[in-house]
Amino acid sequence: LTRQSVWLPLPSFTRGMLTSSPSVAMATISIDKPRSLVDERISIRVENLPSNAPVTLRLNIKESYGSFSAFGHYMSDSSGCLSLDSSSSLGGTYTGVDSMGLFWSLLQDPAEKSGLRLLRREAEIPLRYQLTALPGHVTWEQLTNPETEIKPFCSANLERTYLADSVERIPVRVGRLRGALFKPRSQRSCPPVIDLFGTGGGLMEHRSALLAKEGFSVLALAYFNYEDLPDTIVEYDMDYFEEAVDFMLACPYSRLGPKGGVGLIGVSAGADIVANAAILFGDKIRAVAWLNGTPCRNFYQARYRGRLLPAQVTFNASKIKQAAPNPLGIDLRECVQPTRDQELPVEQASARFLFFSCLDDYSVSPEAGARLADRLVRAGRTDVERIAYPDAGHLLEPPISPCTALCYHGLLKVYMYYGGKPECHHRAQVDSWARMIRMFHEELGWRDDKRQVAKL
């Protein structure tokens, strides 16, 4: 264990200051992995505390756009120790025993502007946190009030990164394509996957980097607002996405399985794109992970080989409502209401589908995944699965990422209420991540492939 210690003087009784009695000299925080991966569990211990005493642990991260914190209330044991592997949080941003509870329960500090999302687009830049042990059970208001002075027992710094040392990043600028490819350094070629996000724009690398360490060559693909790509979306250019598929099929870093084809991941608008791709590109697509998309073509038109694709459904702006849990955000669930004939004809695709629907999502209808899965089942398909997560929100990320219920949307210039209750959302992320990895190994790999599914 790596120990980081801070010698602190005895606290004085100053007006407006929380005090402890007595103070402990040389309290230490021990972290087994001070630098770890974002989806990796770590062990944290605090020692040399007062015995059987209330203690608060606060995790904080300061980014250029805002600050985020989480905290838990604990009791030290008779020897003056607490371990997040076994000590229960009695209150705070999470409760119960969970060694990673402080990470998945992070919230933006109340002094920050509303709608922030803790996100690192660039996989090579780590997230840097500070962990502090404080006397007593300190409230959220006290922790985040700059006028409240608290004498800590000790503090430690740690880093979490999306890019494993075993994974390399290769910039992609081929023809019109812009993005970054991630692959294990130890392998020349791996099963190919393309990773797409929604209307946030730019290049999102974090999920691709984490997936690559599981034995895949993953292309994080940008399609607007990046380098020389268009600044905004006018329509979905499906030819561009087919170029990306062809690139990965021919790429020397791709090892195609006996069934051929690539895997696709898409969330939100990215889910709409990957569903369209599976319908249009035939056997080039082997497996699709669809996360919280819509059941039809809407909002943006899709064009393929010079023609607009049919069954465009009008987005009904009159159905926009304030989100009941937080009126600052908007509820879009009733804005797109397609008929069955307007749904995406996913039964025309040959790919295996894995649909993820989060039932506390206020930006798309939670029934969208069920509707598309039903089309496949009615067509006699058995290679389809739909997973529904109660109390999980729209932004389904890799494991241990915090839940962002309210987020400002830069392209639409509105506050989106994406929903999600932190613990349920966390569990959904752990489960969906393992299911995606398993499906991609089964569909894209070889039978003698011994790589393991991600475990947490």
LOKOLZA-769405 format. One line per 5 residues: their letters; for each residue z negated, y negated, x negated of C-alpha. Coordinates in steps of 0.25 Angstrom, whole numbers, plus 5000, padded with zeros to 4 digits. Last residue first. Layout:
A> Z:Y:X  ...
This chain:
LKAVQ> 5045:5024:5062  5056:5033:5060  5071:5031:5058  5079:5043:5060  5081:5052:5048
RKDDR> 5093:5054:5039  5096:5069:5037  5111:5068:5040  5116:5083:5041  5121:5081:5055
WGLEE> 5129:5069:5051  5127:5054:5055  5133:5045:5066  5128:5051:5079  5115:5057:5075
HFMRI> 5111:5047:5065  5115:5035:5074  5107:5041:5085  5095:5043:5077  5095:5029:5072
MRAWS> 5097:5023:5085  5085:5031:5091  5076:5027:5080  5079:5013:5082  5077:5014:5097
DVQAR> 5063:5020:5096  5058:5010:5086  5064:4998:5093  5059:5003:5107  5045:5004:5101
HHCEP> 5045:4990:5096  5050:4985:5110  5038:4992:5117  5028:4985:5107  5035:4971:5107
KGGYY> 5038:4970:5122  5052:4967:5124  5061:4956:5130  5074:4950:5125  5071:4936:5132
MYVKL> 5083:4928:5126  5080:4913:5123  5093:4906:5124  5104:4900:5115  5114:4911:5117
LGHYC> 5118:4913:5103  5104:4910:5097  5096:4919:5106  5081:4915:5106  5073:4927:5107
LATCP> 5062:4932:5116  5057:4946:5116  5058:4949:5101  5051:4962:5098  5047:4964:5084
SIPPE> 5055:4974:5075  5047:4986:5072  5059:4995:5074  5073:4990:5074  5077:4980:5085
LLHGA> 5079:4980:5100  5080:4966:5104  5081:4967:5119  5067:4971:5123  5058:4983:5124
DPYAI> 5048:4984:5136  5054:4998:5140  5064:5004:5131  5076:5011:5137  5084:5021:5129
REVDT> 5098:5026:5133  5104:5038:5127  5119:5042:5127  5125:5054:5121  5126:5062:5134
RGARV> 5138:5056:5140  5143:5061:5153  5150:5048:5158  5138:5045:5167  5129:5046:5155
LRDAL> 5137:5036:5147  5137:5026:5159  5122:5028:5160  5120:5024:5146  5127:5011:5149
RAGAE> 5119:5008:5161  5106:5012:5154  5108:5003:5142  5111:4991:5152  5098:4993:5160
PSVSY> 5090:4984:5152  5099:4973:5156  5101:4963:5144  5093:4951:5139  5079:4954:5146
DDLCS> 5076:4967:5138  5063:4973:5142  5070:4986:5145  5076:4989:5131  5088:4997:5132
FFLFR> 5093:5006:5121  5106:5014:5123  5110:5024:5113  5125:5028:5114  5133:5039:5108
ASAQE> 5148:5034:5106  5160:5039:5113  5162:5026:5121  5168:5026:5135  5155:5029:5142
VPLEQ> 5151:5015:5137  5159:5009:5148  5152:4995:5147  5147:4992:5161  5156:4983:5169
DRTPQ> 5160:4995:5179  5145:4997:5181  5143:4983:5186  5138:4973:5176  5125:4965:5177
VCERL> 5124:4955:5165  5114:4943:5168  5103:4951:5174  5096:4955:5161  5097:4941:5155
DIGLP> 5083:4936:5155  5081:4923:5147  5069:4919:5138  5060:4907:5139  5055:4914:5152
NPAAQ> 5048:4924:5144  5043:4937:5151  5052:4933:5163  5065:4931:5156  5071:4918:5162
KIKSA> 5084:4922:5169  5099:4923:5167  5106:4928:5179  5114:4916:5181  5120:4919:5167
NFTVQ> 5128:4931:5173  5135:4937:5160  5148:4942:5166  5152:4956:5163  5165:4960:5155
APLLR> 5170:4972:5160  5183:4973:5151  5184:4971:5136  5192:4959:5132  5205:4963:5124
GRYRA> 5210:4960:5110  5206:4973:5104  5192:4972:5110  5185:4960:5116  5171:4960:5122
QYFNR> 5166:4948:5131  5153:4942:5129  5142:4941:5140  5145:4954:5145  5151:4968:5142
CPTGN> 5143:4978:5149  5130:4986:5149  5122:4976:5141  5115:4978:5127  5101:4982:5124
LWAVA> 5103:4991:5112  5115:5001:5111  5115:5011:5100  5129:5016:5099  5134:5029:5092
RIKDG> 5147:5034:5088  5157:5022:5088  5170:5024:5082  5173:5035:5092  5177:5024:5103
FLIAA> 5178:5010:5099  5178:5003:5112  5166:5009:5120  5157:5011:5108  5161:4996:5104
NAVID> 5157:4991:5118  5144:4998:5117  5142:4992:5103  5145:4978:5108  5136:4978:5120
AGASV> 5125:4983:5111  5127:4972:5101  5126:4962:5113  5111:4967:5114  5109:4977:5102
GILGV> 5120:4985:5096  5120:4998:5087  5133:5005:5084  5135:5018:5077  5148:5022:5070
GGKPG> 5159:5033:5072  5161:5047:5067  5156:5059:5074  5154:5067:5061  5147:5055:5055
LRSYP> 5153:5043:5048  5147:5038:5035  5149:5023:5034  5147:5016:5021  5161:5017:5017
CALMF> 5165:5009:5030  5176:5015:5038  5168:5018:5051  5160:5005:5048  5172:4996:5047
DVAEE> 5178:5002:5060  5165:4999:5068  5165:4985:5062  5180:4983:5066  5176:4988:5080
FYDMD> 5166:4978:5081  5176:4967:5078  5186:4973:5088  5175:4972:5098  5175:4957:5098
YEVIT> 5163:4953:5107  5166:4940:5113  5163:4925:5110  5151:4928:5101  5146:4917:5092
DPLDE> 5148:4912:5078  5160:4920:5075  5160:4929:5062  5161:4921:5049  5147:4924:5044
YNFYA> 5139:4929:5056  5138:4923:5070  5146:4934:5077  5148:4949:5075  5139:4954:5064
LALVS> 5138:4969:5061  5126:4976:5055  5134:4988:5049  5125:5000:5047  5127:5011:5038
FGEKA> 5116:5021:5042  5105:5030:5036  5092:5025:5042  5092:5013:5032  5104:5008:5038
LLASR> 5097:5006:5052  5087:4996:5046  5098:4987:5039  5107:4988:5052  5095:4983:5061
HEMLG> 5092:4971:5052  5106:4966:5050  5109:4956:5061  5121:4948:5057  5124:4936:5066
GGTGF> 5123:4935:5081  5112:4936:5090  5121:4940:5101  5119:4955:5099  5117:4965:5087
LDIVP> 5126:4975:5081  5124:4986:5071  5135:4996:5067  5132:5010:5062  5138:5019:5052
PCSRQ> 5133:5032:5047  5130:5031:5032  5138:5029:5019  5135:5028:5004  5121:5031:5006
SRPKF> 5109:5027:4997  5110:5012:5000  5108:5015:5015  5118:5006:5023  5118:4992:5029
LAGRL> 5131:4985:5032  5131:4970:5035  5140:4961:5044  5153:4954:5046  5166:4961:5051
RGVRV> 5178:4953:5052  5185:4959:5040  5174:4966:5032  5162:4957:5029  5150:4967:5028
PIREV> 5138:4964:5019  5132:4977:5014  5117:4979:5015  5110:4991:5008  5099:5000:5013
SDALY> 5089:5008:5004  5081:4995:5002  5079:4994:5017  5084:4982:5024  5077:4978:5036
TRELN> 5065:4972:5029  5050:4970:5031  5042:4963:5021  5027:4961:5019  5016:4951:5016
ASCFP> 5001:4952:5016  4989:4945:5021  4974:4945:5020  4961:4942:5027  4967:4930:5034
KIETE> 4959:4917:5036  4965:4911:5049  4968:4897:5052  4973:4893:5066  4981:4881:5066
PNTLQ> 4994:4888:5064  4992:4896:5077  4999:4909:5076  4988:4918:5073  4978:4911:5082
EWTVH> 4987:4912:5094  4990:4926:5091  4975:4929:5091  4967:4933:5079  4958:4946:5079
GPLAT> 4949:4944:5068  4952:4942:5053  4966:4941:5049  4976:4950:5041  4990:4944:5038
LQYRL> 5003:4951:5037  5015:4942:5032  5029:4946:5035  5043:4945:5028  5055:4951:5034
PIEAE> 5065:4955:5024  5079:4949:5021  5090:4960:5019  5092:4963:5033  5097:4949:5037
RRLLR> 5095:4947:5052  5080:4947:5051  5074:4945:5065  5061:4940:5071  5066:4934:5084
LGSKE> 5062:4920:5088  5063:4916:5103  5053:4905:5104  5050:4895:5093  5039:4898:5084
APDQL> 5025:4893:5086  5022:4906:5094  5024:4915:5082  5036:4925:5084  5031:4939:5088
LSWFL> 5029:4951:5079  5025:4964:5087  5035:4973:5079  5029:4970:5066  5014:4969:5069
GMSDV> 5015:4982:5076  5020:4990:5064  5008:4998:5061  5006:5001:5076  4992:5004:5082
GTYTG> 4989:4996:5095  4992:4982:5099  5003:4972:5096  5005:4957:5095  4990:4956:5093
GLSSS> 4979:4965:5099  4971:4977:5095  4980:4982:5084  4976:4996:5081  4974:5000:5066
SDLSL> 4981:5013:5062  4994:5010:5055  4991:4995:5055  4979:4998:5046  4966:4991:5046
CGSSD> 4955:4991:5035  4941:4986:5034  4934:4999:5031  4928:5000:5045  4942:4997:5052
SMYHG> 4948:4984:5054  4951:4980:5068  4965:4975:5072  4972:4964:5079  4987:4963:5077
FASFS> 4997:4952:5074  5012:4948:5074  5019:4936:5069  5032:4929:5069  5037:4916:5063
GYSEK> 5050:4908:5065  5064:4905:5061  5063:4906:5045  5054:4918:5047  5039:4920:5046
INLRL> 5033:4934:5048  5019:4936:5052  5010:4949:5054  4996:4946:5058  4985:4956:5057
TVPAN> 4972:4953:5064  4958:4959:5060  4946:4962:5068  4935:4969:5060  4930:4983:5058
SPLNE> 4928:4981:5043  4932:4968:5037  4945:4969:5030  4947:4975:5017  4960:4982:5021
VRISI> 4973:4979:5029  4983:4990:5031  4998:4990:5034  5007:5002:5035  5022:5000:5037
REDVL> 5032:5005:5047  5047:5003:5044  5057:4996:5053  5057:4983:5046  5058:4989:5032
SRPKD> 5046:4988:5023  5041:4979:5012  5026:4978:5011  5026:4993:5013  5012:4999:5013
ISITA> 5006:4986:5017  4991:4984:5013  4984:4971:5018  4972:4967:5010  4958:4961:5012
MAVSP> 4954:4955:4999  4941:4949:5003  4937:4950:5018  4931:4938:5026  4918:4940:5034
SSTLM> 4920:4934:5044  4933:4929:5049  4937:4916:5053  4948:4910:5062  4950:4895:5059
GRTFS> 4951:4883:5069  4939:4876:5062  4936:4882:5049  4926:4893:5046  4930:4898:5032
PLPLW> 4936:4911:5029  4932:4918:5016  4943:4917:5006  4955:4926:5006  4960:4935:4995
VSQRT> 4974:4940:4999  4979:4954:4997  4992:4962:4998  4991:4977:4996  5003:4986:4995
L> 5000:5000:5000
